Amino acid sequence: MKINYVHMNIDTDTVQKIAHLARLEFQENDLEAIKEDLEKILDFMKKLNELNTDNVEPLIYMTGESNILRIDREIQEISHEEALKNAPKKDSDYFRVPKVIDL
């Protein structure tokens, strides 16, 4: 699968537009370094187009494993009384919190 590479000139305006879209802020003196980094990325993408990837499956996961889940175990590390001990406000068995829903 070839990536259609369109050579684009990376200038300060382009860097600022990308930064705005990504909600990033850069100092004026950092723009030149960022511009050079973006040009290196585009050059790398151009280099990848030189490879023959006709029979290469797209990579979805970095490993052959998917959805490796652990078994949940209940571990009682603190007692009910210990949990309530440092509560600013408590009832006999519950934490007391301010009402957040008005009906």
SEKOL-373348 format. One record per atom (N, C-alpha, C, O): x, y, z; atom name. Coordinates in steps of 0.02 Angstrom, whole numbers, plus 50000, padded with zeros to 5 digits. Atoms other than C-alpha are relative to their C-alpha. Example, Ala and Ser with C-alpha at 12.3 -4.5 7.8 and 13.67 -1.06 7.14 Angstrom:
+-------+-------+-------+------+
!     u !     v !     w ! atom !
+-------+-------+-------+------+
! 50045 ! 49941 ! 50000 !    N !
! 50615 ! 49775 ! 50390 !   CA !
! 50045 ! 50060 ! 50000 !    C !
! 50097 ! 50059 ! 50033 !    O !
! 49958 ! 49941 ! 49997 !    N !
! 50684 ! 49947 ! 50357 !   CA !
! 49961 ! 50055 ! 50037 !    C !
! 49986 ! 50110 ! 50045 !    O !
+-------+-------+-------+------+
REM end
This chain:
+-------+-------+-------+------+
!     u !     v !     w ! atom !
+-------+-------+-------+------+
! 50042 ! 49941 ! 50000 !    N !
! 50000 ! 50000 ! 50000 !   CA !
! 50045 ! 50062 ! 50000 !    C !
! 50084 ! 50072 ! 50046 !    O !
! 49961 ! 49939 ! 50005 !    N !
! 50078 ! 50162 ! 49945 !   CA !
! 49962 ! 50058 ! 50030 !    C !
! 49901 ! 50065 ! 50021 !    O !
! 50029 ! 49938 ! 49974 !    N !
! 50047 ! 50324 ! 50036 !   CA !
! 50013 ! 50054 ! 49948 !    C !
! 50070 ! 50065 ! 49928 !    O !
! 49992 ! 49946 ! 50048 !    N !
! 50016 ! 50464 ! 49914 !   CA !
! 50035 ! 50057 ! 50035 !    C !
! 50007 ! 50090 ! 50079 !    O !
! 49959 ! 49949 ! 49968 !    N !
! 50152 ! 50584 ! 49961 !   CA !
! 49995 ! 50063 ! 49958 !    C !
! 50012 ! 50063 ! 49899 !    O !
! 50003 ! 49935 ! 50033 !    N !
! 50122 ! 50764 ! 49915 !   CA !
! 50051 ! 50044 ! 50035 !    C !
! 50046 ! 50057 ! 50095 !    O !
! 49949 ! 49957 ! 49970 !    N !
! 50272 ! 50874 ! 49943 !   CA !
! 49969 ! 50067 ! 50017 !    C !
! 49940 ! 50101 ! 49974 !    O !
! 50026 ! 49935 ! 49980 !    N !
! 50221 ! 51024 ! 50042 !   CA !
! 50056 ! 50039 ! 50034 !    C !
! 50097 ! 50011 ! 50070 !    O !
! 49950 ! 49957 ! 49969 !    N !
! 50327 ! 51169 ! 50095 !   CA !
! 49977 ! 50015 ! 50071 !    C !
! 49922 ! 50040 ! 50083 !    O !
! 50014 ! 49984 ! 49930 !    N !
! 50334 ! 51186 ! 50282 !   CA !
! 50030 ! 50068 ! 50014 !    C !
! 50091 ! 50076 ! 50012 !    O !
! 49976 ! 49934 ! 49982 !    N !
! 50345 ! 51367 ! 50328 !   CA !
! 49972 ! 50018 ! 50068 !    C !
! 49935 ! 49979 ! 50098 !    O !
! 50021 ! 49979 ! 49934 !    N !
! 50313 ! 51464 ! 50487 !   CA !
! 49924 ! 50003 ! 50006 !    C !
! 49896 ! 49984 ! 50057 !    O !
! 50073 ! 49997 ! 49999 !    N !
! 50131 ! 51493 ! 50441 !   CA !
! 49969 ! 49930 ! 50007 !    C !
! 49920 ! 49921 ! 50043 !    O !
! 50025 ! 50068 ! 49995 !    N !
! 50104 ! 51306 ! 50418 !   CA !
! 50009 ! 49973 ! 50070 !    C !
! 49964 ! 49941 ! 50097 !    O !
! 49987 ! 50022 ! 49932 !    N !
! 50184 ! 51268 ! 50586 !   CA !
! 49950 ! 50032 ! 50048 !    C !
! 49923 ! 49998 ! 50092 !    O !
! 50047 ! 49966 ! 49956 !    N !
! 50075 ! 51398 ! 50670 !   CA !
! 49929 ! 49975 ! 49991 !    C !
! 49892 ! 49970 ! 50040 !    O !
! 50067 ! 50026 ! 50013 !    N !
! 49918 ! 51331 ! 50587 !   CA !
! 49992 ! 49931 ! 50031 !    C !
! 49940 ! 49917 ! 50062 !    O !
! 50003 ! 50067 ! 49970 !    N !
! 49957 ! 51152 ! 50640 !   CA !
! 49998 ! 50006 ! 50076 !    C !
! 49961 ! 49970 ! 50109 !    O !
! 49998 ! 49990 ! 49928 !    N !
! 49997 ! 51213 ! 50816 !   CA !
! 49931 ! 50023 ! 50024 !    C !
! 49907 ! 50001 ! 50076 !    O !
! 50067 ! 49976 ! 49981 !    N !
! 49830 ! 51305 ! 50822 !   CA !
! 49950 ! 49943 ! 49999 !    C !
! 49910 ! 49935 ! 50046 !    O !
! 50047 ! 50055 ! 50005 !    N !
! 49734 ! 51152 ! 50763 !   CA !
! 50011 ! 49949 ! 50056 !    C !
! 49963 ! 49918 ! 50080 !    O !
! 49983 ! 50047 ! 49946 !    N !
! 49824 ! 51044 ! 50893 !   CA !
! 49995 ! 50032 ! 50068 !    C !
! 50007 ! 49999 ! 50119 !    O !
! 50005 ! 49962 ! 49938 !    N !
! 49796 ! 51177 ! 51026 !   CA !
! 50066 ! 50000 ! 50038 !    C !
! 50068 ! 49990 ! 50098 !    O !
! 49933 ! 49995 ! 49971 !    N !
! 49983 ! 51194 ! 51055 !   CA !
! 50024 ! 50071 ! 49995 !    C !
! 50005 ! 50109 ! 49951 !    O !
! 49969 ! 49934 ! 50002 !    N !
! 50080 ! 51350 ! 51094 !   CA !
! 50075 ! 49991 ! 50000 !    C !
! 50103 ! 49953 ! 50040 !    O !
! 49928 ! 50002 ! 50005 !    N !
! 50261 ! 51375 ! 51045 !   CA !
! 50028 ! 50070 ! 50006 !    C !
! 49997 ! 50119 ! 49986 !    O !
! 49964 ! 49936 ! 49999 !    N !
! 50384 ! 51513 ! 51079 !   CA !
! 50024 ! 50014 ! 49929 !    C !
! 50035 ! 49967 ! 49890 !    O !
! 49979 ! 49980 ! 50067 !    N !
! 50437 ! 51609 ! 50924 !   CA !
! 50067 ! 49968 ! 49981 !    C !
! 50078 ! 49950 ! 49924 !    O !
! 49933 ! 50028 ! 50015 !    N !
! 50616 ! 51544 ! 50939 !   CA !
! 49999 ! 49924 ! 49991 !    C !
! 50049 ! 49896 ! 49969 !    O !
! 50006 ! 50072 ! 50009 !    N !
! 50554 ! 51362 ! 50938 !   CA !
! 49972 ! 49981 ! 49931 !    C !
! 49978 ! 49924 ! 49910 !    O !
! 50034 ! 50015 ! 50064 !    N !
! 50463 ! 51375 ! 50771 !   CA !
! 50047 ! 49971 ! 49948 !    C !
! 50027 ! 49927 ! 49910 !    O !
! 49953 ! 50025 ! 50051 !    N !
! 50618 ! 51345 ! 50665 !   CA !
! 50017 ! 49927 ! 50013 !    C !
! 50020 ! 49887 ! 49966 !    O !
! 49984 ! 50070 ! 49984 !    N !
! 50662 ! 51183 ! 50757 !   CA !
! 49940 ! 49955 ! 49985 !    C !
! 49949 ! 49899 ! 49960 !    O !
! 50060 ! 50040 ! 50015 !    N !
! 50482 ! 51122 ! 50742 !   CA !
! 49991 ! 49993 ! 49925 !    C !
! 49972 ! 49940 ! 49901 !    O !
! 50004 ! 50002 ! 50073 !    N !
! 50482 ! 51165 ! 50558 !   CA !
! 50047 ! 49947 ! 49972 !    C !
! 50028 ! 49909 ! 49928 !    O !
! 49952 ! 50050 ! 50023 !    N !
! 50639 ! 51060 ! 50533 !   CA !
! 49977 ! 49929 ! 50018 !    C !
! 49986 ! 49883 ! 49978 !    O !
! 50025 ! 50066 ! 49980 !    N !
! 50562 ! 50915 ! 50630 !   CA !
! 49944 ! 49977 ! 49954 !    C !
! 49942 ! 49919 ! 49934 !    O !
! 50054 ! 50018 ! 50045 !    N !
! 50406 ! 50919 ! 50521 !   CA !
! 50027 ! 49981 ! 49931 !    C !
! 50001 ! 49935 ! 49899 !    O !
! 49970 ! 50016 ! 50065 !    N !
! 50513 ! 50919 ! 50364 !   CA !
! 50033 ! 49931 ! 50002 !    C !
! 50030 ! 49894 ! 49953 !    O !
! 49970 ! 50066 ! 49993 !    N !
! 50608 ! 50766 ! 50430 !   CA !
! 49946 ! 49945 ! 49999 !    C !
! 49956 ! 49892 ! 49969 !    O !
! 50055 ! 50049 ! 50000 !    N !
! 50443 ! 50676 ! 50460 !   CA !
! 49975 ! 49989 ! 49930 !    C !
! 49965 ! 49932 ! 49909 !    O !
! 50023 ! 50007 ! 50069 !    N !
! 50385 ! 50712 ! 50283 !   CA !
! 50051 ! 49964 ! 49957 !    C !
! 50033 ! 49924 ! 49913 !    O !
! 49948 ! 50035 ! 50038 !    N !
! 50552 ! 50655 ! 50213 !   CA !
! 50000 ! 49925 ! 50016 !    C !
! 50010 ! 49884 ! 49972 !    O !
! 50004 ! 50070 ! 49980 !    N !
! 50536 ! 50493 ! 50312 !   CA !
! 49941 ! 49966 ! 49966 !    C !
! 49949 ! 49910 ! 49942 !    O !
! 50058 ! 50029 ! 50034 !    N !
! 50362 ! 50463 ! 50240 !   CA !
! 50015 ! 49990 ! 49926 !    C !
! 49994 ! 49940 ! 49896 !    O !
! 49981 ! 50007 ! 50071 !    N !
! 50433 ! 50492 ! 50066 !   CA !
! 50045 ! 49940 ! 49992 !    C !
! 50040 ! 49903 ! 49943 !    O !
! 49954 ! 50057 ! 50002 !    N !
! 50570 ! 50364 ! 50103 !   CA !
! 49961 ! 49934 ! 50006 !    C !
! 49978 ! 49885 ! 49973 !    O !
! 50040 ! 50061 ! 49992 !    N !
! 50439 ! 50236 ! 50157 !   CA !
! 49966 ! 49981 ! 49934 !    C !
! 49954 ! 49922 ! 49922 !    O !
! 50032 ! 50014 ! 50064 !    N !
! 50356 ! 50251 ! 49986 !   CA !
! 50046 ! 49962 ! 49952 !    C !
! 50022 ! 49933 ! 49903 !    O !
! 49954 ! 50036 ! 50043 !    N !
! 50514 ! 50176 ! 49909 !   CA !
! 49997 ! 49925 ! 50013 !    C !
! 50022 ! 49886 ! 49972 !    O !
! 50004 ! 50071 ! 49983 !    N !
! 50478 ! 50009 ! 49994 !   CA !
! 49942 ! 49967 ! 49965 !    C !
! 49889 ! 49997 ! 49954 !    O !
! 50053 ! 50039 ! 50030 !    N !
! 50377 ! 49874 ! 49909 !   CA !
! 49959 ! 49968 ! 50056 !    C !
! 49984 ! 49923 ! 50090 !    O !
! 50043 ! 50025 ! 49946 !    N !
! 50233 ! 49839 ! 50029 !   CA !
! 49937 ! 49966 ! 49972 !    C !
! 49886 ! 49964 ! 50006 !    O !
! 50059 ! 50029 ! 50032 !    N !
! 50116 ! 49751 ! 49907 !   CA !
! 49972 ! 49941 ! 50039 !    C !
! 49911 ! 49934 ! 50045 !    O !
! 50024 ! 50061 ! 49965 !    N !
! 50106 ! 49588 ! 50008 !   CA !
! 50006 ! 50006 ! 50075 !    C !
! 50010 ! 49955 ! 50110 !    O !
! 49994 ! 49990 ! 49928 !    N !
! 50119 ! 49664 ! 50181 !   CA !
! 49932 ! 50018 ! 50028 !    C !
! 49899 ! 50065 ! 50006 !    O !
! 50064 ! 49987 ! 49967 !    N !
! 49966 ! 49656 ! 50292 !   CA !
! 50006 ! 50063 ! 50043 !    C !
! 50059 ! 50075 ! 50073 !    O !
! 49998 ! 49941 ! 49956 !    N !
! 49923 ! 49819 ! 50382 !   CA !
! 50008 ! 49978 ! 50073 !    C !
! 49978 ! 49928 ! 50094 !    O !
! 49988 ! 50015 ! 49930 !    N !
! 49981 ! 49819 ! 50562 !   CA !
! 49947 ! 50034 ! 50042 !    C !
! 49940 ! 50096 ! 50040 !    O !
! 50051 ! 49972 ! 49957 !    N !
! 49840 ! 49842 ! 50685 !   CA !
! 50024 ! 50002 ! 50071 !    C !
! 50017 ! 50053 ! 50106 !    O !
! 49974 ! 50004 ! 49932 !    N !
! 49920 ! 49785 ! 50847 !   CA !
! 50075 ! 49986 ! 49997 !    C !
! 50100 ! 49956 ! 49949 !    O !
! 49927 ! 50011 ! 49999 !    N !
! 50104 ! 49782 ! 50896 !   CA !
! 50017 ! 49928 ! 50018 !    C !
! 50073 ! 49906 ! 50004 !    O !
! 49988 ! 50070 ! 49983 !    N !
! 50087 ! 49603 ! 50960 !   CA !
! 49943 ! 49959 ! 49970 !    C !
! 49894 ! 49987 ! 49946 !    O !
! 50052 ! 50044 ! 50025 !    N !
! 49986 ! 49453 ! 50907 !   CA !
! 49944 ! 49992 ! 50051 !    C !
! 49892 ! 49962 ! 50035 !    O !
! 50050 ! 50006 ! 49947 !    N !
! 49890 ! 49463 ! 51070 !   CA !
! 49949 ! 50056 ! 49994 !    C !
! 49965 ! 50111 ! 49971 !    O !
! 50050 ! 49947 ! 49997 !    N !
! 49728 ! 49558 ! 51088 !   CA !
! 49957 ! 49991 ! 50061 !    C !
! 49941 ! 49934 ! 50081 !    O !
! 50044 ! 49999 ! 49941 !    N !
! 49622 ! 49604 ! 51238 !   CA !
! 50024 ! 49952 ! 50054 !    C !
! 49986 ! 49908 ! 50076 !    O !
! 49975 ! 50040 ! 49944 !    N !
! 49732 ! 49524 ! 51369 !   CA !
! 49975 ! 50032 ! 50064 !    C !
! 49996 ! 50087 ! 50083 !    O !
! 50031 ! 49973 ! 49940 !    N !
! 49631 ! 49549 ! 51525 !   CA !
! 50020 ! 49959 ! 50061 !    C !
! 50029 ! 49898 ! 50056 !    O !
! 49986 ! 50036 ! 49938 !    N !
! 49672 ! 49505 ! 51703 !   CA !
! 49935 ! 49982 ! 50033 !    C !
! 49883 ! 50013 ! 50021 !    O !
! 50059 ! 50020 ! 49962 !    N !
! 49550 ! 49418 ! 51817 !   CA !
! 49994 ! 50048 ! 50059 !    C !
! 50042 ! 50057 ! 50096 !    O !
! 50012 ! 49955 ! 49943 !    N !
! 49474 ! 49540 ! 51940 !   CA !
! 49994 ! 49960 ! 50064 !    C !
! 49960 ! 49909 ! 50066 !    O !
! 50004 ! 50032 ! 49934 !    N !
! 49499 ! 49491 ! 52120 !   CA !
! 49983 ! 50053 ! 50051 !    C !
! 50011 ! 50108 ! 50050 !    O !
! 50018 ! 49953 ! 49947 !    N !
! 49419 ! 49575 ! 52268 !   CA !
! 50051 ! 49991 ! 50056 !    C !
! 50061 ! 49937 ! 50083 !    O !
! 49951 ! 50001 ! 49946 !    N !
! 49550 ! 49620 ! 52396 !   CA !
! 49978 ! 50052 ! 50051 !    C !
! 49974 ! 50111 ! 50035 !    O !
! 50022 ! 49955 ! 49947 !    N !
! 49491 ! 49696 ! 52559 !   CA !
! 50063 ! 50023 ! 50037 !    C !
! 50087 ! 49988 ! 50081 !    O !
! 49940 ! 49975 ! 49969 !    N !
! 49640 ! 49803 ! 52609 !   CA !
! 49986 ! 50048 ! 50058 !    C !
! 50030 ! 50061 ! 50099 !    O !
! 50017 ! 49953 ! 49947 !    N !
! 49549 ! 49925 ! 52722 !   CA !
! 49929 ! 49983 ! 50024 !    C !
! 49885 ! 49967 ! 49984 !    O !
! 50066 ! 50016 ! 49973 !    N !
! 49403 ! 49894 ! 52836 !   CA !
! 49953 ! 50059 ! 49991 !    C !
! 49973 ! 50115 ! 49978 !    O !
! 50051 ! 49949 ! 50007 !    N !
! 49241 ! 49989 ! 52828 !   CA !
! 50010 ! 50055 ! 50053 !    C !
! 50004 ! 50114 ! 50038 !    O !
! 49989 ! 49953 ! 49946 !    N !
! 49278 ! 50071 ! 52995 !   CA !
! 50061 ! 50044 ! 49987 !    C !
! 50061 ! 50104 ! 50002 !    O !
! 49939 ! 49962 ! 50014 !    N !
! 49454 ! 50123 ! 52941 !   CA !
! 49986 ! 50052 ! 49945 !    C !
! 50013 ! 50107 ! 49947 !    O !
! 50016 ! 49953 ! 50054 !    N !
! 49384 ! 50203 ! 52783 !   CA !
! 49961 ! 50060 ! 50026 !    C !
! 49974 ! 50116 ! 50005 !    O !
! 50040 ! 49945 ! 49973 !    N !
! 49259 ! 50306 ! 52882 !   CA !
! 50037 ! 50041 ! 50053 !    C !
! 50016 ! 50096 ! 50069 !    O !
! 49965 ! 49968 ! 49944 !    N !
! 49385 ! 50352 ! 53017 !   CA !
! 50024 ! 50071 ! 49983 !    C !
! 50019 ! 50115 ! 50025 !    O !
! 49973 ! 49935 ! 50018 !    N !
! 49461 ! 50499 ! 52921 !   CA !
! 49951 ! 50043 ! 49958 !    C !
! 49970 ! 50095 ! 49932 !    O !
! 50049 ! 49962 ! 50039 !    N !
! 49302 ! 50557 ! 52834 !   CA !
! 49982 ! 50064 ! 50036 !    C !
! 49970 ! 50063 ! 50096 !    O !
! 50019 ! 49937 ! 49968 !    N !
! 49262 ! 50741 ! 52867 !   CA !
! 49929 ! 49997 ! 50028 !    C !
! 49915 ! 50024 ! 50082 !    O !
! 50069 ! 50009 ! 49976 !    N !
! 49077 ! 50697 ! 52881 !   CA !
! 49980 ! 49929 ! 49985 !    C !
! 49993 ! 49902 ! 49931 !    O !
! 50021 ! 50069 ! 50010 !    N !
! 49003 ! 50526 ! 52905 !   CA !
! 49936 ! 49987 ! 50038 !    C !
! 49919 ! 50021 ! 50087 !    O !
! 50058 ! 50025 ! 49966 !    N !
! 48846 ! 50438 ! 52955 !   CA !
! 50022 ! 49934 ! 50031 !    C !
! 50082 ! 49920 ! 50032 !    O !
! 49979 ! 50062 ! 49967 !    N !
! 48845 ! 50270 ! 53043 !   CA !
! 50038 ! 49954 ! 49952 !    C !
! 50087 ! 49923 ! 49971 !    O !
! 49967 ! 50045 ! 50047 !    N !
! 48893 ! 50174 ! 52885 !   CA !
! 50021 ! 50034 ! 49935 !    C !
! 50047 ! 50000 ! 49890 !    O !
! 49990 ! 49968 ! 50065 !    N !
! 48913 ! 50305 ! 52747 !   CA !
! 50039 ! 50065 ! 50006 !    C !
! 50041 ! 50097 ! 50058 !    O !
! 49970 ! 49933 ! 50005 !    N !
! 49014 ! 50455 ! 52692 !   CA !
! 49944 ! 50049 ! 49988 !    C !
! 49897 ! 50034 ! 49951 !    O !
! 50050 ! 49948 ! 50013 !    N !
! 48911 ! 50615 ! 52697 !   CA !
! 50033 ! 50051 ! 49954 !    C !
! 50087 ! 50077 ! 49968 !    O !
! 49974 ! 49952 ! 50049 !    N !
! 48936 ! 50729 ! 52547 !   CA !
! 49946 ! 50051 ! 49986 !    C !
! 49886 ! 50036 ! 49996 !    O !
! 50051 ! 49950 ! 50017 !    N !
! 48849 ! 50889 ! 52492 !   CA !
! 49955 ! 49976 ! 49944 !    C !
! 49976 ! 49938 ! 49900 !    O !
! 50049 ! 50017 ! 50052 !    N !
! 48694 ! 50868 ! 52386 !   CA !
! 50021 ! 50034 ! 49935 !    C !
! 50037 ! 50094 ! 49934 !    O !
! 49978 ! 49972 ! 50064 !    N !
! 48738 ! 50893 ! 52203 !   CA !
! 49943 ! 50000 ! 49948 !    C !
! 49951 ! 50029 ! 49894 !    O !
! 50056 ! 50002 ! 50047 !    N !
! 48570 ! 50860 ! 52119 !   CA !
! 49940 ! 50034 ! 50033 !    C !
! 49919 ! 50015 ! 50087 !    O !
! 50061 ! 49967 ! 49976 !    N !
! 48422 ! 50977 ! 52142 !   CA !
! 49941 ! 49970 ! 49962 !    C !
! 49941 ! 49966 ! 49901 !    O !
! 50060 ! 50028 ! 50033 !    N !
! 48253 ! 50899 ! 52108 !   CA !
! 49943 ! 50049 ! 50004 !    C !
! 49889 ! 50035 ! 49980 !    O !
+-------+-------+-------+------+
REM end
